[in-house]
């Protein structure tokens, strides 16, 4: 009887450890995934000429990520992965594949983490990266559709798309309308060639619901910008 009790105790102990590990993994996936999940981070950091969209869902009791890395393709193929990049679902392509017919009804808590569907470059939602980066000076900023057009000075040896990023803090400040905090950053370059003026168009549609109006507060830029998401 004593041995049976000890065996049950050990099973219970290891079962709890496994649950704790699973919970920790789940938190890493759902909290700041564009900074914490390496393969997602690599996708965002390596620009795709055909466009990229990353959407987070909860599906069948796990966090999953829908990846479309060919937004401009007529026969676009979308793959849904779990946190460890195991395939969960496949959609589209020439054959019109659909391996998860219940996805539209069972996938909940949709959150667009990154998209450059409408503009040259996407906006990254990452609290950790937002805190890490220093803001770079901005000459002007204005909304054009779902794009935030930012004009700035950049070294002539740098690329106006590859060497700049726009990061959202992940916080939604409750007000009327709601507010978001974003930070513009130019990759550091220790050489000092000629500076030139450049403009990059950032897709900010992942920061608001369709038809919603929000206020964008750019760190280091004095003027707040009103943005209404359009279709």
KOLLUM-832325 format. One record per residue: residue number from 0; x, y, z of N, C-alpha, C in turn. Coordinates in pm, 1 decimal, padded with zeros to 6 digits, always signed. Example, Ala and Ser with C-alpha at 12.3 -4.5 7.8 and 13.67 -1.06 7.14 Angstrom:
<nodes>
0,+01319.0,-00569.0,+00780.0,+01230.0,-00450.0,+00780.0,+01320.0,-00330.0,+00780.0 .
1,+01285.0,-00225.0,+00708.0,+01367.0,-00106.0,+00714.0,+01290.0,+00003.0,+00787.0 .
</nodes>
This chain:
<nodes>
0,+00082.9,-00119.9,+00000.0,+00000.0,+00000.0,+00000.0,+00087.2,+00126.1,+00000.0 .
1,+00198.0,+00117.0,+00080.2,+00287.8,+00229.7,+00090.0,+00351.9,+00258.8,-00046.1 .
2,+00391.4,+00152.0,-00116.7,+00454.6,+00169.6,-00247.7,+00356.9,+00227.5,-00350.1 .
3,+00232.8,+00184.6,-00339.4,+00130.2,+00237.6,-00430.3,+00113.9,+00387.8,-00409.4 .
4,+00113.8,+00427.8,-00281.7,+00099.7,+00570.0,-00250.4,+00217.5,+00649.9,-00305.6 .
5,+00341.2,+00597.0,-00289.6,+00460.0,+00665.6,-00340.5,+00456.5,+00677.0,-00493.0 .
6,+00410.3,+00570.6,-00558.9,+00401.7,+00571.8,-00704.8,+00304.9,+00679.8,-00752.4 .
7,+00189.5,+00687.5,-00684.7,+00090.1,+00789.9,-00721.4,+00144.3,+00930.2,-00697.7 .
8,+00221.7,+00944.7,-00591.6,+00280.5,+01075.0,-00560.0,+00379.4,+01117.6,-00667.2 .
9,+00463.0,+01023.4,-00714.2,+00560.1,+01053.3,-00818.9,+00491.0,+01090.4,-00949.4 .
10,+00386.2,+01014.9,-00983.9,+00311.9,+01045.2,-01107.6,+00253.1,+01184.8,-01099.9 .
11,+00197.6,+01217.3,-00983.5,+00138.8,+01349.6,-00964.6,+00243.7,+01458.9,-00977.1 .
12,+00363.8,+01434.7,-00921.4,+00471.8,+01532.9,-00923.3,+00517.9,+01561.3,-01065.3 .
13,+00545.3,+01452.8,-01141.1,+00592.3,+01471.2,-01277.4,+00483.7,+01528.6,-01367.0 .
14,+00359.6,+01491.8,-01338.6,+00248.5,+01548.3,-01414.8,+00239.6,+01697.8,-01396.5 .
15,+00261.4,+01744.6,-01272.4,+00257.0,+01888.0,-01244.4,+00370.7,+01959.3,-01314.8 .
16,+00490.5,+01899.8,-01316.3,+00604.3,+01960.2,-01383.8,+00576.9,+01976.3,-01531.5 .
17,+00516.5,+01875.0,-01590.8,+00487.5,+01879.0,-01733.5,+00388.5,+01991.1,-01763.1 .
18,+00290.2,+02006.3,-01674.5,+00191.8,+02112.5,-01693.2,+00258.0,+02248.6,-01681.5 .
19,+00348.2,+02264.1,-01583.7,+00418.9,+02390.8,-01566.9,+00500.1,+02425.2,-01691.4 .
20,+00569.0,+02323.7,-01747.3,+00647.6,+02345.7,-01868.5,+00557.8,+02387.8,-01984.0 .
21,+00444.6,+02320.0,-01996.0,+00351.4,+02353.1,-02103.3,+00299.4,+02495.6,-02088.5 .
22,+00269.9,+02532.9,-01963.7,+00220.2,+02668.1,-01938.7,+00325.7,+02772.6,-01972.3 .
23,+00451.4,+02742.4,-01936.2,+00560.7,+02835.9,-01966.3,+00576.9,+02852.9,-02116.5 .
24,+00571.4,+02740.8,-02189.3,+00583.4,+02744.7,-02334.9,+00469.3,+02822.9,-02396.9 .
25,+00348.9,+02802.7,-02341.6,+00231.9,+02873.1,-02392.7,+00244.5,+03023.3,-02373.4 .
26,+00299.3,+03064.8,-02257.8,+00315.7,+03206.4,-02229.8,+00417.1,+03269.3,-02324.6 .
27,+00525.7,+03197.2,-02353.7,+00626.9,+03247.5,-02446.2,+00566.4,+03269.1,-02584.3 .
28,+00478.5,+03176.6,-02623.3,+00414.5,+03185.5,-02755.0,+00319.7,+03303.5,-02764.4 .
29,+00239.2,+03322.0,-02663.0,+00133.1,+03422.1,-02671.5,+00178.6,+03561.0,-02628.8 .
30,+00282.4,+03570.6,-02546.8,+00331.0,+03700.5,-02500.8,+00451.2,+03744.0,-02584.0 .
31,+00432.4,+03849.0,-02663.5,+00540.6,+03904.9,-02745.8,+00604.9,+03802.3,-02838.8 .
32,+00526.7,+03729.6,-02918.2,+00582.4,+03622.6,-03002.4,+00681.1,+03670.1,-03108.7 .
33,+00667.2,+03792.4,-03158.8,+00759.1,+03839.4,-03263.2,+00899.5,+03865.1,-03209.7 .
34,+00913.2,+03867.6,-03077.8,+01044.8,+03882.7,-03017.3,+01089.3,+03754.3,-02949.0 .
35,+00994.6,+03676.4,-02895.5,+01028.7,+03556.8,-02817.6,+01038.7,+03429.2,-02899.9 .
36,+00966.7,+03421.0,-03010.7,+00966.5,+03300.1,-03094.0,+01062.3,+03322.8,-03211.4 .
37,+01174.9,+03252.2,-03209.4,+01284.3,+03282.1,-03302.0,+01244.9,+03271.9,-03449.4 .
38,+01168.5,+03168.7,-03486.2,+01138.6,+03152.8,-03629.3,+01043.9,+03262.0,-03679.3 .
39,+00957.6,+03314.8,-03592.0,+00873.6,+03429.0,-03629.6,+00959.0,+03555.1,-03642.6 .
40,+01050.9,+03571.1,-03550.5,+01141.8,+03686.4,-03551.8,+01223.0,+03689.1,-03681.4 .
41,+01269.6,+03572.4,-03725.3,+01346.6,+03563.4,-03849.6,+01261.7,+03601.4,-03970.9 .
42,+01136.2,+03559.9,-03971.2,+01046.6,+03595.9,-04081.9,+01034.1,+03747.1,-04095.7 .
43,+01012.9,+03814.3,-03983.3,+00994.1,+03959.3,-03984.4,+01123.9,+04031.7,-04020.7 .
44,+01236.8,+03979.4,-03975.6,+01365.9,+04045.2,-03997.8,+01423.9,+04021.2,-04136.2 .
45,+01362.6,+03932.2,-04213.6,+01409.7,+03905.2,-04349.7,+01300.0,+03941.4,-04448.9 .
46,+01304.6,+04064.7,-04502.5,+01198.2,+04113.5,-04590.5,+01169.2,+04019.4,-04706.6 .
47,+01039.1,+04000.0,-04733.0,+00994.5,+03913.3,-04841.8,+00936.3,+04000.6,-04952.5 .
48,+00990.6,+03993.4,-05074.7,+00940.6,+04079.2,-05183.5,+00794.0,+04054.0,-05217.6 .
49,+00742.4,+03938.0,-05181.4,+00602.2,+03905.1,-05210.9,+00506.7,+03939.8,-05096.4 .
50,+00560.2,+04001.8,-04990.7,+00476.2,+04041.6,-04877.8,+00468.2,+03934.1,-04770.4 .
51,+00431.2,+03976.6,-04650.1,+00422.3,+03884.6,-04536.3,+00308.9,+03928.5,-04443.7 .
52,+00231.7,+03829.3,-04397.5,+00128.9,+03856.6,-04297.5,+00130.6,+03744.7,-04193.9 .
53,+00138.6,+03783.3,-04066.3,+00140.0,+03687.8,-03955.2,+00020.6,+03717.6,-03864.5 .
54,-00066.2,+03617.9,-03847.0,-00184.6,+03634.8,-03762.7,-00183.9,+03528.8,-03653.0 .
55,-00205.3,+03572.3,-03531.2,-00209.4,+03481.9,-03416.1,-00354.2,+03445.8,-03382.3 .
56,-00377.2,+03318.0,-03351.0,-00509.2,+03269.7,-03309.3,-00493.1,+03176.1,-03190.3 .
57,-00604.0,+03149.0,-03124.0,-00615.0,+03034.9,-03032.9,-00700.5,+02930.5,-03104.0 .
58,-00644.1,+02810.5,-03120.0,-00713.4,+02705.7,-03194.6,-00689.3,+02572.1,-03127.5 .
59,-00796.6,+02506.9,-03088.8,-00788.8,+02377.0,-03021.7,-00694.0,+02380.3,-02902.1 .
60,-00713.4,+02481.2,-02818.4,-00642.6,+02495.9,-02690.7,-00492.2,+02518.6,-02705.8 .
61,-00450.7,+02577.5,-02816.3,-00311.0,+02615.7,-02830.7,-00299.9,+02743.1,-02914.5 .
62,-00190.0,+02814.1,-02896.2,-00162.8,+02934.0,-02975.9,-00103.5,+02890.8,-03108.8 .
63,-00159.9,+02943.6,-03217.6,-00110.3,+02909.7,-03351.1,-00088.8,+03038.3,-03430.1 .
64,-00011.2,+03024.8,-03538.2,+00022.9,+03140.2,-03620.2,-00002.5,+03109.3,-03767.6 .
65,-00086.0,+03191.7,-03829.4,-00114.3,+03180.0,-03971.8,-00010.7,+03261.6,-04047.9 .
66,+00060.2,+03196.3,-04140.4,+00167.6,+03262.1,-04214.9,+00132.5,+03267.6,-04364.2 .
67,+00122.9,+03388.0,-04416.1,+00105.3,+03408.2,-04560.9,+00225.3,+03488.8,-04608.0 .
68,+00319.0,+03423.0,-04676.2,+00439.2,+03492.4,-04722.1,+00438.8,+03514.6,-04873.1 .
69,+00318.1,+03522.6,-04927.3,+00305.3,+03556.3,-05069.5,+00173.4,+03632.2,-05089.0 .
70,+00164.8,+03749.1,-05024.3,+00041.6,+03827.1,-05027.3,+00003.5,+03870.3,-05168.5 .
71,+00103.8,+03887.8,-05253.4,+00079.0,+03937.8,-05388.4,+00061.0,+03826.3,-05490.7 .
72,+00051.1,+03702.3,-05443.9,+00035.5,+03588.7,-05534.7,-00112.9,+03555.8,-05554.3 .
73,-00150.6,+03528.0,-05679.5,-00290.4,+03494.5,-05709.5,-00330.9,+03363.2,-05643.5 .
74,-00236.2,+03270.7,-05632.1,-00265.1,+03139.9,-05572.5,-00194.6,+03127.2,-05437.1 .
75,-00212.0,+03230.1,-05352.4,-00145.2,+03234.2,-05223.2,-00172.7,+03110.2,-05139.2 .
76,-00070.0,+03068.1,-05064.5,-00077.7,+02947.2,-04982.7,-00051.8,+02985.7,-04838.0 .
77,-00146.1,+02957.2,-04749.2,-00135.1,+02993.3,-04608.8,-00111.4,+02867.8,-04524.8 .
78,-00010.4,+02873.7,-04438.2,+00019.1,+02761.2,-04348.3,+00003.5,+02808.4,-04204.4 .
79,-00063.8,+02728.7,-04123.7,-00080.0,+02757.2,-03981.1,+00014.0,+02666.0,-03903.4 .
80,+00095.9,+02726.6,-03817.7,+00193.0,+02652.6,-03737.6,+00163.4,+02670.2,-03588.9 .
81,+00211.0,+02574.9,-03509.1,+00211.1,+02597.1,-03365.3,+00339.8,+02670.2,-03328.1 .
82,+00361.5,+02689.8,-03200.2,+00476.0,+02768.4,-03154.1,+00610.6,+02708.4,-03196.8 .
83,+00616.1,+02575.2,-03205.4,+00741.2,+02507.5,-03239.8,+00756.7,+02485.1,-03389.7 .
84,+00670.6,+02550.6,-03468.9,+00670.4,+02545.8,-03614.9,+00630.3,+02408.2,-03668.9 .
85,+00546.7,+02338.1,-03595.7,+00483.1,+02218.0,-03649.0,+00359.7,+02261.4,-03727.6 .
86,+00340.5,+02204.3,-03846.0,+00224.5,+02240.0,-03927.9,+00095.5,+02193.6,-03861.3 .
87,-00001.6,+02284.0,-03857.3,-00132.6,+02253.0,-03801.3,-00237.9,+02248.3,-03911.4 .
88,-00233.9,+02348.1,-04001.8,-00331.6,+02356.3,-04111.0,-00264.8,+02411.1,-04236.5 .
89,-00326.3,+02383.1,-04352.1,-00283.4,+02439.5,-04479.4,-00406.3,+02484.9,-04557.3 .
90,-00394.0,+02602.5,-04620.8,-00506.0,+02656.9,-04696.7,-00457.9,+02715.5,-04829.2 .
91,-00541.6,+02703.6,-04932.6,-00517.5,+02774.4,-05058.3,-00430.1,+02699.1,-05155.8 .
92,-00349.6,+02776.0,-05231.8,-00268.3,+02718.0,-05337.0,-00351.9,+02690.1,-05461.0 .
93,-00289.5,+02641.1,-05563.8,-00357.7,+02611.3,-05690.1,-00469.5,+02508.8,-05669.7 .
94,-00445.7,+02411.7,-05581.7,-00543.6,+02304.5,-05558.8,-00654.6,+02344.1,-05462.2 .
95,-00643.9,+02461.6,-05400.3,-00745.8,+02504.3,-05304.8,-00753.4,+02415.3,-05181.7 .
96,-00639.6,+02382.4,-05126.5,-00631.2,+02291.9,-05011.0,-00697.6,+02353.8,-04887.8 .
97,-00761.1,+02269.7,-04806.9,-00817.2,+02311.7,-04678.2,-00812.6,+02191.7,-04583.4 .
98,-00706.6,+02185.4,-04505.0,-00689.0,+02070.2,-04415.0,-00757.1,+02089.8,-04279.6 .
99,-00811.8,+02208.6,-04255.3,-00882.0,+02236.1,-04128.7,-01015.2,+02304.1,-04159.2 .
100,-01117.1,+02229.1,-04201.0,-01245.5,+02290.1,-04236.9,-01313.1,+02365.5,-04123.1 .
101,-01276.4,+02333.9,-03998.6,-01340.1,+02400.8,-03885.0,-01263.8,+02523.9,-03836.8 .
102,-01158.3,+02562.4,-03908.1,-01072.0,+02670.2,-03859.4,-01146.8,+02802.4,-03845.6 .
103,-01228.6,+02835.9,-03943.6,-01299.8,+02964.6,-03940.2,-01393.3,+02976.4,-03820.4 .
104,-01446.7,+02863.9,-03775.0,-01540.6,+02867.4,-03661.8,-01473.4,+02839.8,-03528.1 .
105,-01362.8,+02765.5,-03528.4,-01298.3,+02726.4,-03402.9,-01178.7,+02814.8,-03364.4 .
106,-01119.6,+02882.8,-03462.7,-01005.2,+02970.1,-03432.7,-01057.5,+03102.5,-03375.7 .
107,-01010.8,+03138.9,-03256.5,-01060.4,+03258.9,-03188.7,-00945.1,+03351.5,-03150.0 .
108,-00981.2,+03468.0,-03097.4,-00883.7,+03567.6,-03049.5,-00782.6,+03604.7,-03159.3 .
109,-00835.1,+03635.6,-03276.1,-00749.7,+03673.8,-03389.4,-00674.2,+03802.6,-03358.3 .
110,-00543.4,+03801.7,-03389.2,-00459.7,+03919.7,-03368.3,-00356.1,+03927.9,-03480.9 .
111,-00366.9,+04031.1,-03563.4,-00270.1,+04050.1,-03672.3,-00141.9,+04105.4,-03610.6 .
112,-00037.1,+04024.1,-03609.7,+00090.0,+04064.9,-03549.6,+00174.6,+04147.9,-03644.7 .
113,+00163.5,+04117.9,-03774.0,+00247.3,+04187.5,-03872.4,+00183.1,+04173.9,-04009.9 .
114,+00182.4,+04283.9,-04084.7,+00139.1,+04277.9,-04224.0,+00201.5,+04393.0,-04301.5 .
115,+00241.5,+04365.5,-04424.1,+00281.2,+04472.0,-04516.2,+00197.3,+04461.5,-04643.3 .
116,+00072.4,+04421.8,-04622.6,-00021.2,+04401.2,-04733.6,-00044.1,+04529.6,-04812.4 .
117,-00048.3,+04643.0,-04743.5,-00086.9,+04768.6,-04807.6,+00029.6,+04861.9,-04839.7 .
118,+00145.4,+04839.9,-04778.4,+00253.5,+04938.2,-04785.4,+00388.1,+04868.0,-04806.6 .
119,+00495.4,+04947.2,-04804.9,+00628.7,+04891.3,-04829.1,+00676.8,+04803.1,-04714.5 .
120,+00634.2,+04835.5,-04593.9,+00689.6,+04769.1,-04476.1,+00582.0,+04758.3,-04368.4 .
121,+00592.8,+04657.9,-04281.3,+00494.1,+04637.7,-04176.5,+00535.7,+04700.0,-04044.4 .
122,+00441.5,+04704.0,-03950.2,+00466.7,+04752.2,-03814.6,+00474.0,+04632.7,-03720.8 .
123,+00579.9,+04624.5,-03642.2,+00601.4,+04513.4,-03550.6,+00536.6,+04545.2,-03415.6 .
124,+00455.0,+04454.0,-03364.0,+00399.3,+04469.2,-03229.3,+00485.8,+04388.6,-03132.9 .
125,+00562.7,+04457.8,-03050.2,+00654.2,+04388.7,-02958.3,+00691.2,+04478.4,-02841.1 .
126,+00634.1,+04453.4,-02722.0,+00670.0,+04533.6,-02604.2,+00819.4,+04529.6,-02572.1 .
127,+00879.5,+04411.5,-02584.0,+01021.1,+04396.7,-02550.3,+01110.0,+04476.7,-02645.1 .
128,+01083.4,+04466.0,-02776.3,+01163.5,+04538.3,-02874.5,+01140.8,+04688.5,-02861.6 .
129,+01018.0,+04727.9,-02832.1,+00986.3,+04870.8,-02815.6,+01072.1,+04931.3,-02703.7 .
130,+01083.6,+04861.8,-02591.9,+01162.1,+04912.8,-02479.7,+01310.8,+04915.1,-02512.9 .
131,+01355.1,+04821.5,-02593.5,+01497.3,+04806.4,-02624.3,+01549.2,+04916.1,-02718.6 .
132,+01465.5,+04960.2,-02811.9,+01510.4,+05051.2,-02917.0,+01509.8,+05197.4,-02873.2 .
133,+01602.6,+05274.2,-02930.5,+01601.5,+05419.4,-02913.0,+01526.8,+05481.7,-03031.2 .
134,+01447.9,+05586.6,-03005.3,+01376.9,+05649.9,-03116.9,+01472.9,+05728.4,-03205.6 .
135,+01449.9,+05723.3,-03334.6,+01528.9,+05801.0,-03430.4,+01449.0,+05924.7,-03471.3 .
136,+01518.9,+06035.1,-03502.9,+01448.8,+06159.3,-03539.2,+01365.2,+06144.4,-03666.1 .
137,+01250.5,+06211.5,-03665.2,+01157.9,+06209.6,-03778.3,+01136.8,+06352.8,-03827.2 .
138,+01139.1,+06371.2,-03958.3,+01113.6,+06503.3,-04015.7,+00964.4,+06530.7,-04024.0 .
139,+00888.1,+06430.7,-04074.2,+00742.5,+06446.7,-04084.8,+00677.8,+06308.5,-04089.1 .
140,+00548.8,+06305.7,-04059.9,+00473.0,+06179.8,-04063.5,+00329.1,+06211.3,-04100.5 .
141,+00271.0,+06130.7,-04188.7,+00131.9,+06151.3,-04227.6,+00069.1,+06019.1,-04268.7 .
142,-00063.2,+06011.7,-04254.2,-00138.7,+05892.1,-04290.7,-00183.8,+05902.7,-04436.4 .
143,-00168.2,+05790.9,-04508.6,-00221.5,+05779.9,-04644.3,-00286.4,+05642.5,-04656.2 .
144,-00419.5,+05637.0,-04642.0,-00487.9,+05508.0,-04640.0,-00451.4,+05432.5,-04513.8 .
145,-00396.1,+05311.4,-04530.0,-00350.0,+05231.7,-04415.4,-00199.0,+05241.7,-04395.7 .
146,-00137.7,+05339.3,-04461.6,+00007.0,+05357.1,-04450.7,+00040.0,+05480.6,-04367.5 .
147,+00139.5,+05467.7,-04283.4,+00197.1,+05582.4,-04214.3,+00326.2,+05616.8,-04287.4 .
148,+00326.2,+05730.8,-04354.4,+00442.5,+05773.4,-04431.8,+00534.9,+05854.3,-04342.3 .
149,+00654.1,+05802.6,-04317.8,+00750.2,+05869.6,-04229.1,+00869.9,+05917.7,-04310.7 .
150,+00898.4,+06047.2,-04299.1,+01013.7,+06106.8,-04366.1,+01122.0,+06133.6,-04262.4 .
151,+01247.3,+06102.8,-04298.1,+01357.6,+06107.5,-04202.6,+01488.1,+06126.3,-04277.1 .
152,+01595.4,+06149.5,-04202.5,+01729.4,+06158.8,-04260.8,+01800.7,+06026.0,-04240.6 .
153,+01863.8,+05977.9,-04346.3,+01933.2,+05849.3,-04339.9,+02067.1,+05863.0,-04411.6 .
154,+02165.3,+05784.8,-04371.1,+02295.4,+05790.1,-04436.8,+02284.4,+05736.0,-04579.1 .
155,+02359.6,+05792.9,-04667.7,+02351.5,+05755.2,-04809.0,+02391.6,+05609.9,-04833.7 .
156,+02460.4,+05547.9,-04736.9,+02502.2,+05408.1,-04750.7,+02395.5,+05310.8,-04701.4 .
157,+02285.6,+05364.0,-04644.8,+02183.2,+05277.2,-04587.6,+02062.7,+05262.8,-04679.6 .
158,+01981.9,+05159.3,-04650.1,+01861.0,+05133.1,-04727.9,+01740.1,+05185.6,-04651.9 .
159,+01654.3,+05261.7,-04717.9,+01542.4,+05327.6,-04650.5,+01432.8,+05229.7,-04607.1 .
160,+01439.4,+05104.0,-04655.2,+01341.4,+05003.9,-04614.4,+01404.2,+04900.1,-04521.9 .
161,+01515.2,+04842.8,-04562.7,+01576.6,+04735.7,-04484.1,+01634.7,+04785.6,-04351.7 .
162,+01680.9,+04911.1,-04346.9,+01750.6,+04960.4,-04228.2,+01661.7,+05040.1,-04133.3 .
163,+01530.0,+05037.1,-04154.9,+01439.6,+05108.3,-04063.9,+01328.1,+05014.9,-04017.8 .
164,+01277.7,+05038.7,-03896.7,+01163.8,+04961.7,-03845.3,+01069.6,+05053.6,-03768.8 .
165,+00943.6,+05011.6,-03760.3,+00843.3,+05080.3,-03679.5,+00786.4,+04976.7,-03583.2 .
166,+00791.6,+05006.6,-03453.0,+00753.0,+04909.3,-03350.0,+00643.4,+04968.0,-03261.5 .
167,+00539.6,+04888.4,-03237.6,+00431.4,+04927.6,-03147.6,+00457.2,+04867.4,-03009.6 .
168,+00420.8,+04941.3,-02904.6,+00450.2,+04897.7,-02767.7,+00361.4,+04782.6,-02720.8 .
169,+00253.0,+04755.4,-02795.7,+00160.0,+04651.4,-02753.8,+00055.9,+04700.3,-02655.8 .
170,+00069.5,+04823.1,-02608.6,-00025.4,+04880.1,-02512.3,-00135.5,+04956.2,-02584.5 .
171,-00257.3,+04941.1,-02536.4,-00369.7,+05019.3,-02587.0,-00411.4,+05114.0,-02474.7 .
172,-00391.4,+05244.2,-02496.3,-00422.3,+05343.8,-02394.6,-00568.8,+05382.5,-02405.6 .
173,-00644.0,+05356.0,-02300.7,-00787.8,+05379.7,-02302.9,-00819.2,+05528.9,-02301.8 .
174,-00880.7,+05575.2,-02409.1,-00925.0,+05713.6,-02422.2,-01024.7,+05716.1,-02536.5 .
175,-01071.1,+05833.4,-02571.9,-01162.0,+05846.5,-02686.9,-01101.1,+05942.1,-02788.4 .
176,-01049.1,+05893.2,-02902.5,-01033.9,+05750.5,-02934.8,-00914.7,+05688.2,-02860.2 .
177,-00901.7,+05556.2,-02872.3,-00790.2,+05487.4,-02806.9,-00657.4,+05530.9,-02868.0 .
178,-00550.7,+05511.8,-02792.6,-00418.5,+05556.1,-02838.0,-00318.9,+05440.5,-02837.5 .
179,-00223.5,+05447.7,-02930.0,-00114.4,+05350.0,-02936.0,+00018.2,+05427.3,-02934.8 .
180,+00120.1,+05363.6,-02876.2,+00253.7,+05422.6,-02874.7,+00343.4,+05344.8,-02970.3 .
181,+00406.9,+05415.7,-03060.8,+00494.9,+05352.6,-03158.6,+00631.2,+05421.7,-03159.0 .
182,+00730.3,+05348.2,-03207.4,+00866.8,+05400.9,-03208.5,+00932.4,+05369.3,-03343.4 .
183,+00991.7,+05473.0,-03404.2,+01063.1,+05459.0,-03532.0,+01211.8,+05449.0,-03502.9 .
184,+01279.6,+05355.5,-03570.2,+01422.3,+05335.7,-03543.9,+01498.2,+05309.2,-03672.9 .
185,+01614.0,+05376.0,-03684.1,+01705.2,+05352.9,-03796.6,+01823.3,+05271.7,-03745.2 .
186,+01859.5,+05167.3,-03818.1,+01972.0,+05082.7,-03779.8,+02099.2,+05166.0,-03765.6 .
187,+02168.5,+05145.2,-03654.4,+02289.3,+05224.3,-03627.4,+02397.5,+05195.6,-03731.0 .
188,+02463.2,+05302.7,-03775.3,+02573.5,+05290.9,-03870.2,+02683.4,+05384.8,-03822.5 .
189,+02800.1,+05328.9,-03790.8,+02907.2,+05407.1,-03730.3,+02983.6,+05491.8,-03830.9 .
190,+02968.0,+05464.3,-03959.8,+03032.7,+05548.9,-04060.8,+02953.2,+05678.0,-04074.4 .
191,+03014.3,+05781.1,-04128.7,+02948.7,+05911.7,-04138.8,+02954.1,+05968.6,-04281.8 .
192,+02892.5,+05899.3,-04377.7,+02884.0,+05957.4,-04511.2,+02773.4,+06062.2,-04516.3 .
193,+02736.8,+06104.2,-04635.2,+02636.2,+06208.8,-04651.8,+02498.6,+06158.3,-04608.4 .
194,+02423.0,+06246.9,-04541.8,+02285.5,+06215.0,-04506.2,+02190.9,+06263.0,-04616.0 .
195,+02088.2,+06184.1,-04641.3,+01988.1,+06220.9,-04741.0,+01849.1,+06207.9,-04678.2 .
196,+01750.9,+06273.7,-04738.7,+01613.2,+06262.4,-04691.1,+01546.4,+06143.5,-04758.9 .
197,+01469.1,+06068.2,-04681.7,+01401.4,+05949.6,-04736.3,+01265.1,+05935.0,-04670.9 .
198,+01175.7,+05862.3,-04738.5,+01042.8,+05835.0,-04684.3,+01014.1,+05686.4,-04698.0 .
199,+00961.2,+05625.7,-04591.9,+00919.7,+05485.9,-04595.4,+00773.8,+05477.9,-04551.9 .
200,+00698.1,+05389.0,-04618.5,+00555.1,+05374.0,-04592.1,+00532.3,+05248.1,-04508.4 .
201,+00481.5,+05265.8,-04385.3,+00459.7,+05154.8,-04292.8,+00311.2,+05119.6,-04285.2 .
202,+00280.6,+04991.7,-04298.7,+00142.5,+04943.9,-04283.1,+00108.1,+04943.0,-04133.7 .
203,+00006.1,+05019.4,-04095.1,-00034.9,+05024.9,-03954.2,-00174.5,+04964.7,-03933.7 .
204,-00222.7,+04889.1,-04033.7,-00358.6,+04833.8,-04025.1,-00373.2,+04729.1,-03915.5 .
205,-00259.8,+04672.6,-03868.2,-00268.1,+04573.3,-03760.3,-00285.3,+04637.4,-03622.2 .
206,-00291.3,+04770.2,-03618.4,-00307.1,+04839.6,-03490.2,-00451.9,+04877.9,-03461.0 .
207,-00541.5,+04854.5,-03558.0,-00681.7,+04894.7,-03539.3,-00773.9,+04798.8,-03612.8 .
208,-00898.8,+04794.4,-03569.1,-01001.9,+04718.6,-03639.4,-01052.9,+04802.1,-03757.0 .
209,-01109.7,+04735.1,-03857.3,-01161.2,+04807.8,-03973.0,-01266.2,+04911.2,-03929.8 .
210,-01247.3,+05034.9,-03974.6,-01339.0,+05142.9,-03940.4,-01307.4,+05212.2,-03808.6 .
211,-01216.7,+05154.4,-03728.7,-01182.7,+05212.2,-03598.5,-01086.2,+05329.7,-03615.6 .
212,-01105.1,+05433.1,-03535.5,-01015.2,+05548.4,-03533.5,-00929.8,+05542.5,-03407.1 .
213,-00798.0,+05557.1,-03423.4,-00706.7,+05558.2,-03309.4,-00610.2,+05675.7,-03323.1 .
214,-00540.3,+05705.7,-03215.2,-00437.1,+05809.0,-03216.0,-00300.8,+05741.1,-03205.5 .
215,-00211.6,+05776.0,-03297.2,-00076.1,+05721.3,-03297.7,+00019.3,+05824.3,-03236.6 .
216,+00086.5,+05784.3,-03130.4,+00185.6,+05870.4,-03064.6,+00324.4,+05815.1,-03095.2 .
217,+00399.8,+05888.0,-03178.1,+00533.5,+05843.1,-03217.7,+00635.5,+05898.4,-03119.5 .
218,+00711.1,+05810.2,-03057.0,+00811.9,+05850.1,-02957.7,+00910.2,+05949.8,-03020.7 .
219,+00924.8,+06067.0,-02957.7,+01018.2,+06167.4,-03005.6,+00961.7,+06262.2,-03109.8 .
220,+00836.1,+06238.8,-03150.5,+00770.3,+06325.4,-03248.7,+00656.1,+06397.1,-03178.7 .
221,+00654.6,+06529.3,-03186.8,+00563.4,+06609.5,-03104.2,+00416.5,+06598.4,-03142.7 .
222,+00388.4,+06565.8,-03267.7,+00249.9,+06568.5,-03315.0,+00187.4,+06428.9,-03314.6 .
223,+00073.3,+06414.9,-03246.1,-00002.3,+06289.6,-03252.1,-00076.9,+06281.7,-03384.7 .
224,-00097.6,+06159.4,-03434.2,-00158.5,+06140.8,-03565.3,-00285.5,+06057.5,-03552.9 .
225,-00393.0,+06108.0,-03609.7,-00519.3,+06035.0,-03609.3,-00524.4,+05940.7,-03728.6 .
226,-00563.2,+05817.1,-03703.1,-00568.0,+05716.2,-03809.9,-00698.4,+05638.2,-03801.4 .
227,-00767.2,+05626.1,-03914.6,-00886.6,+05543.1,-03924.8,-00857.9,+05432.0,-04024.7 .
228,-00870.4,+05309.0,-03979.9,-00840.1,+05196.6,-04068.5,-00946.0,+05184.1,-04177.7 .
229,-00897.7,+05175.1,-04300.9,-00986.6,+05160.9,-04415.9,-00977.2,+05017.5,-04468.6 .
230,-01074.2,+04971.9,-04549.5,-01070.7,+04833.5,-04602.4,-00944.4,+04806.0,-04681.3 .
</nodes>
